[in-house]
Amino acid sequence: MNQPLPGASNALTFGILSIVLTVLCCGPFGAVFSFIGLSSAKKAERLYELDSTNYSGFENVKTGRILSYIGLAIAALYLIFGIIYIGAIGAFLFAAASEGGFQ
């Protein structure tokens, strides 16, 4: 009987958390969970490559890696949109101040 691959469930869990936390509450800070998920997936993959006959659950590693990349991409988009948003507000305030709008 094969034993579960250590770190495979962690990779999957952190991949799911990266997407959920990025979308629901934390924005770019959800990227931290993406990096943790990718790290867990890499460790589990190395262990699986050493002895693939004794372990099961490599599908969780692949799924966790994909979800972590998706969470990282969403976090990057949130970060880019946030920078653009703050830049637009700054440009608006600068334009209003230079026209004498703030006295």
C-alpha positions in Angstrom: 0.0 0.0 0.0 1.3 3.4 -0.9 1.6 6.1 1.7 0.4 9.6 1.1 3.0 12.0 -0.3 4.2 14.4 2.4 3.5 18.0 1.5 0.9 17.2 -1.2 -2.0 18.2 0.9 -0.2 21.3 2.0 0.4 22.4 -1.6 -3.2 21.9 -2.4 -4.4 23.7 0.7 -2.2 26.7 0.2 -3.1 26.8 -3.4 -6.8 27.0 -2.5 -6.1 29.6 0.3 -4.1 31.8 -2.1 -7.1 32.1 -4.5 -9.7 32.5 -1.8 -7.8 35.0 0.3 -6.7 37.0 -2.6 -10.2 37.4 -4.0 -12.2 37.7 -0.8 -10.1 39.8 1.6 -6.4 40.3 1.3 -5.6 41.2 -2.3 -1.9 41.0 -3.1 -1.2 39.6 0.4 -2.7 36.3 -0.7 0.5 35.9 -2.8 2.2 34.8 0.4 0.1 31.7 0.4 0.9 31.2 -3.3 4.6 31.1 -2.6 4.1 28.8 0.4 2.0 26.5 -1.9 4.6 26.5 -4.6 7.4 25.7 -2.1 5.4 22.8 -0.7 4.7 21.5 -4.2 8.4 21.6 -5.1 9.4 19.7 -1.9 6.7 17.1 -2.5 7.7 16.7 -6.1 11.4 16.2 -5.2 10.4 13.5 -2.7 8.1 11.8 -5.3 10.9 11.8 -7.9 13.2 10.0 -5.5 10.8 7.2 -4.8 7.5 7.3 -6.8 6.5 3.7 -6.1 5.9 4.3 -2.4 3.8 7.4 -2.6 0.4 8.4 -3.8 -1.3 11.7 -4.2 0.9 13.4 -6.8 -2.3 14.8 -8.4 -2.6 17.0 -5.3 0.8 18.4 -6.0 0.0 19.3 -9.6 -3.4 20.8 -8.7 -1.8 22.8 -5.8 0.8 24.2 -8.1 -1.7 25.2 -10.7 -3.9 26.9 -8.0 -0.9 28.6 -6.5 0.0 30.1 -9.9 -3.6 31.2 -10.4 -3.6 32.8 -7.0 -0.3 34.5 -7.7 -1.6 35.9 -11.0 -4.8 37.2 -9.4 -2.7 38.9 -6.7 -0.4 40.4 -9.3 -3.5 41.8 -11.1 -4.8 43.3 -7.9 -1.5 44.9 -7.2 -1.3 46.4 -10.7 -4.8 47.7 -10.6 -4.1 49.1 -7.1 -1.0 51.0 -8.3 -2.9 52.3 -11.3 -5.8 53.4 -9.0 -3.6 55.2 -6.6 -1.6 56.8 -9.5 -4.9 58.1 -11.0 -6.0 59.6 -7.7 -2.6 61.2 -7.3 -2.7 62.6 -10.8 -6.2 64.0 -10.2 -5.1 65.6 -6.9 -2.0 67.1 -8.5 -4.0 68.5 -11.4 -6.6 70.0 -9.1 -3.9 71.6 -6.9 -2.0 73.0 -9.8 -5.1 74.7 -11.2 -5.7 76.4 -7.9 -8.5 74.1 -6.8 -7.1 73.8 -3.3 -6.7 77.2 -1.6 
